[in-house]
Structures are given as structure tokens and as C-alpha cells.
């Protein structure tokens, strides 16, 4: 009797442990499979806003739009708040734009002072919890940048996909695709440059985005199925006058661009691709996002297994090598060692594997999807050189 009871207890404990592990894997995988647009990735810390200095930029969106005098914000000192460059500063119901660290400004040892360029939505108040985001602009190309655009609808596999079209004189279009944790507002960081160089721009919202169809399972597939929406955007561009297209993708949008460049029926119309912080190994990204949610190391493989079970994703490495072998167009990869979501080492290997086509532009001190933010001038110069041949 005692042996039977002990066996039953052991089986129950093992079953309970297994179920708990599966549940933990399910929750952990959700960090990657259900990314919330407008919310920080789990790798991004929340910071306390300690002070907002006097300056017209601190007075709200209207004041900021007409101000020539920037203010300052004092934030919790952290690796994130010390990053170089220009970022959005988001909170619950607020959005602002902050520039570089102001090292000469008085501050305590546990705080950092950054230049406050403008407040675009809401009002900043001491005590607010905020985070840095690569989304510098909010709204649409007209309200954010003063660029005329059309709201268009791209016929997609699951239904109509909303997009912005900014016209230009060239017959090569740039199709821009955002990635994890951002929206089609993110590509507006490069729209002014593309407009100056007369490239038409199509910025796409795809399945799972606000206003776009919901994926059948409600989950992100990290670009592995979403690329078909980008394929639909290529068809749309060709139908409306594009002779060629350049695909510009961030994060999982870069995954979509790489898939389209090697699998689209219209890949002969793709003249080049720009990959910013590309997710080249979905398993590594799932592990990174789960770890950022404090999932214990031993459970990280379960997060990968749960993601695979929930989405049908297969081990990635074989297909990655196939994509690289099949690549036929010039490719600019913009990435850096500060990305903790998509390993930079894979981008370096990608560039080494195809030096005939791939140029790697390295950006230090930039988190995932924020290569432009860390070094706008360097990023735009790399883009200018890459796009020069595409008349």
C-alpha cells in the first residue's frame, strides 16, 4: 500500500511539474507571439520621470510644434536612459521626443538629464513611468512630417491592409515594414530622407496591426507568415506604377523582407532590401524575450517549444541558409551588438556568407529596432549610398 501511495504521489508531482512547466512555456512564448504595439518590449525598462525643466517644449504638443527652445527631462539613471541619439519617450497617454544626454546639466548620481525636443501627445509630469521607444513620430505623414500622403488599402490574403502612400517622382518605390512592438508610424523616421530623394514610399500595416485583419490564431508568427502581406504590397506597388521596389524592414519586418526577396512570385521586381535589426533566428528571439520576462533559464527551451506548438513554426536554421543562398539582390543590413532581441552575430555571419551582395553597417549602443535612433546621420548616409543606384 505504501509503495502504491508513493508511486501515485510521484506521478502526481511529476504531472504537476510538467503542467506547470508547459504553462510557464506558454506564458513565456507570449512575449514574442502576442507583442503589444505601443507597449515596451520586455527588454525595455520602465523609467521614472523625475523632472521636466522649463522650456517651451515641456508645455505640450501645441507649444512644442512652434518652439525653438527645447526643455530637459530628468530620468532614472540606467543603460537605457544613457543611450546616445534621439528617441520617443512614451508613457501611459503621453509621447515626447528626447535628444542626447546633457552631461553639463546638474543631476544626482542616480539620474540622467536628456534634451526634450518636443511633446507630441499628452503632458509629462514628474513621477510618470516612461520608456524609450524607436517610434519618434506619431500620427501620420501629414500631421507628423508635413508630407502629403494618401490612405490606401492593399488587398491581402486575409483582407484589406491599410497603408500610407507618400508619392515621389521615381519609378522605384520603397515599401516600409515595421517590426516587434511598433506600428507603421515607426518607418516615418526615414520618410523625410526618402521624400527628399524623390522615392515613393508605401508604409504597410499587416495582419495583427490596428485596422488590419486578425491572424487566424491571433498570434504573431515573427514574419514567417506575415511576409505574404508584404508580397501583397509588392503586387499593389507594381499595379500602380512601380517598376521596381526596395523593401525596408525592421525586426520581424526585416524577416518579411528577406522572405519576400527569396520567395515572392514578383521577386524579379525587387531591386534591393534594407534589413534593420533583422530577426534571422526566431528561436533566439523567443528565448531573449522570455528571458527578459524573468523566465528561468531551464524553462527557456519550453518557451521555444510552446511557440513552435502554438504557431507551427519549424526550426529556423535550415530555412535561413536557404534564404541566404537564394538571395539575388543588393542588401544593406543595419545592426549592432547592443541588440538583445535579435543576435547581431547572425547579421555578421549573413554578411560574411554573401559579401558579393550584403553590406553590413554596424551601429553601437542601439537596442532592437533603434539603429536610426542611435545614429541618425550615419544611418541616413548608409541609406543614401545604398539607394543611389536605384533611379
Secondary structure, 3 states (H helix, E strand, C coil): CHHHHHHHHHHHHHHHHHHHHHHHHHHHHHHHHCCCCCCCCCCCCCEEEEEECCCHHHHCHHHHHHCCCCEEEEEECCCCCCCCCCEEEEECCEEEEEEEECCCCCCCCCEEEEEEEEEEECCCCCCCEEEEECCCCCCCHHHHHCCCCEEEEEECCCCEEEEEEECCCCCEEEEEECCCCCCCCCCHHHHHHHHHCCCEEEEECCCCCCCCCCCCCCCCCCCCCCHHHHHHHHHHHHHCCCCEEEEEEECHHHHHHHHHHHHCCCHHHEEEEEEECCCCCHHHHHHHHHHHCCCCHHHHHHHHHHHHHHHCCCCCHHHHHHHHHHCCCEEEEEECCCCCCCCHHHHHHHHHHCCCCEEEEECCCCCCCCHHHHCHHHHHHHHHHHHCCCC
